[in-house]
Amino acid sequence: FLGVPRGIEDGSLTGDRVVFQTRTEEINGDTRSSVVHRYRGAIAGNTIAFTMQTEGGSSTVPVEFTAKRN
């Protein structure tokens, strides 16, 4: 997420479905909050179609993106 390496927590792979989460800390002025990013993905060939949902941060809008192996 945002090109920054993060550790994966609670990851699983079942068939063509991958699920995991990462944690970050968001700083907004003097306020710090723990943010969880939950990822769900469907594997198809050399791609994974992901949906990322953020909890505890300033944005809660789901983000969809595709990861592709070169």
Secondary structure, 3 states (H helix, E strand, C coil): CCCCCCCCEEEEEECCEEEEEEEEEEEECCEEEEEEEEEEEEEECCEEEEEEEEECCCCCCCEEEEEECC
